[in-house]
Amino acid sequence: MEINKLREEYVPDLFTLSEFKEIIIKITNESDYNFVIEKELSKIESDSFLKIVKEFKETKKPIAYLINNKYFYNFDFYVNENVLIPRPETELLVDEIMKYDLENKNLFDICCGSGCIGITIKNLNSKVNLLLSDISKEALEVVKINLEKHKQSGQIFCSDFLKIFNQTDIVPDFITINPPYIDNNDSNVGEFVKKYEPHLALYAEDRGLKFYKDLFNQLDYLYSKNKNLVIVCEFGFEQKEELEKIFSSKIVKYNIDFKKDYSSNWRLFIITSKE
Ligand SMILES: C[S@@+](CC[C@H](N)C(=O)[O-])C[C@H]1O[C@@H](n2cnc3c(N)ncnc32)[C@H](O)[C@@H]1O
């Protein structure tokens, strides 16, 4: 089977171009789609391709779960149904953190899921000291696989959100968080997101605001550990106004800087201390 012909047949009717490329990279074991675009698939590769086509048609399971792989910031991450599929807009958290001097600094990736944020930052600057935590033991198994895959080191904690800071004396310099933030009653969540991605990774109590409220309530505690701490956190693009309201009681002591993603949606905030 010629890859170019397959592309004509399946893109965009069944797969997006980027899904098709990821499938081809996975089954050919090549590092770059452009290396194989003119090639023909071997019998084994063709069988693998057709198996994925069949399973996708039957289940509509996200391609990332079918091939156990998702690219994030151009690094490939192992994923399975115990972790959220990394989203491109989350790459902005990496960009924000990379603006700082990370050498010998402690970076906590809280609610780490696959570990994509923390491990990407470590890939970009190996001198950072990486700590990753999640409440899901199954997700942490995926983190171990990804640390090994990227030949990186990092300490792993199973912890309920910010309770990790009672479990270790390591002083945080940077904290990245992509918490669950979807309202339990949100009817806009895609059918197959809802069906296949872990609800623990998607939904949060209090109209999706629970983790932000917890975070804001614990700022004095976190900044008592390090007044230069930088917290970078993702949120849902419709939550900015609510977050500003909740944060208003903290504004005397802390700065909050909201940023948009490349689609011009509000996407993350950065907290620093004014003291
Ligand atoms: C939106 S996902 C983010 C995963 C990953 N950081 C990413 O950006 O792709 C949220 C993660 O928070 C974890 N989580 C949910 N409740 C938690 C809690 N109470 N404490 C710690 N982690 C939690 C989920 O298991 C999930 O891995």
Ligand as a Chemical Component Dictionary entry (heavy atoms), coordinates in Angstrom:
data_LIG
# 
_chem_comp.id                   LIG 
_chem_comp.type                 NON-POLYMER 
_chem_comp.pdbx_formal_charge   0 
_chem_comp.three_letter_code    LIG 
# 
loop_
_chem_comp_atom.comp_id 
_chem_comp_atom.atom_id 
_chem_comp_atom.alt_atom_id 
_chem_comp_atom.type_symbol 
_chem_comp_atom.charge 
_chem_comp_atom.model_Cartn_x 
_chem_comp_atom.model_Cartn_y 
_chem_comp_atom.model_Cartn_z 
_chem_comp_atom.pdbx_ordinal 
LIG C1  C1  C 0  -6.748 17.897 32.812 1  
LIG S1  S1  S 1  -5.790 16.486 33.302 2  
LIG C2  C2  C 0  -4.172 17.113 32.949 3  
LIG C3  C3  C 0  -3.156 16.055 32.621 4  
LIG C4  C4  C 0  -1.841 16.597 32.052 5  
LIG N1  N1  N 0  -1.206 17.509 32.982 6  
LIG C5  C5  C 0  -2.075 17.287 30.724 7  
LIG O1  O1  O 0  -1.999 18.523 30.688 8  
LIG O2  O2  O -1 -2.326 16.607 29.717 9  
LIG C6  C6  C 0  -5.962 16.567 35.047 10 
LIG C7  C7  C 0  -5.229 15.522 35.862 11 
LIG O3  O3  O 0  -5.533 15.774 37.248 12 
LIG C8  C8  C 0  -5.624 14.554 37.938 13 
LIG N2  N2  N 0  -6.435 14.783 39.151 14 
LIG C9  C9  C 0  -7.777 14.794 39.298 15 
LIG N3  N3  N 0  -8.102 15.057 40.576 16 
LIG C10 C10 C 0  -6.929 15.229 41.251 17 
LIG C11 C11 C 0  -6.599 15.524 42.606 18 
LIG N4  N4  N 0  -7.548 15.715 43.530 19 
LIG N5  N5  N 0  -5.298 15.616 42.957 20 
LIG C12 C12 C 0  -4.319 15.423 42.024 21 
LIG N6  N6  N 0  -4.564 15.135 40.726 22 
LIG C13 C13 C 0  -5.864 15.053 40.344 23 
LIG C14 C14 C 0  -6.243 13.595 36.937 24 
LIG O4  O4  O 0  -5.947 12.272 37.278 25 
LIG C15 C15 C 0  -5.599 14.075 35.633 26 
LIG O5  O5  O 0  -4.430 13.333 35.365 27 
# 
loop_
_chem_comp_bond.comp_id 
_chem_comp_bond.atom_id_1 
_chem_comp_bond.atom_id_2 
_chem_comp_bond.value_order 
_chem_comp_bond.pdbx_ordinal 
LIG C1  S1  SING 1  
LIG S1  C2  SING 2  
LIG S1  C6  SING 3  
LIG C2  C3  SING 4  
LIG C3  C4  SING 5  
LIG C4  N1  SING 6  
LIG C4  C5  SING 7  
LIG C5  O1  DOUB 8  
LIG C5  O2  SING 9  
LIG C6  C7  SING 10 
LIG C7  O3  SING 11 
LIG C7  C15 SING 12 
LIG O3  C8  SING 13 
LIG C8  N2  SING 14 
LIG C8  C14 SING 15 
LIG N2  C9  SING 16 
LIG N2  C13 SING 17 
LIG C9  N3  DOUB 18 
LIG N3  C10 SING 19 
LIG C10 C11 SING 20 
LIG C10 C13 DOUB 21 
LIG C11 N4  SING 22 
LIG C11 N5  DOUB 23 
LIG N5  C12 SING 24 
LIG C12 N6  DOUB 25 
LIG N6  C13 SING 26 
LIG C14 O4  SING 27 
LIG C14 C15 SING 28 
LIG C15 O5  SING 29 
# 
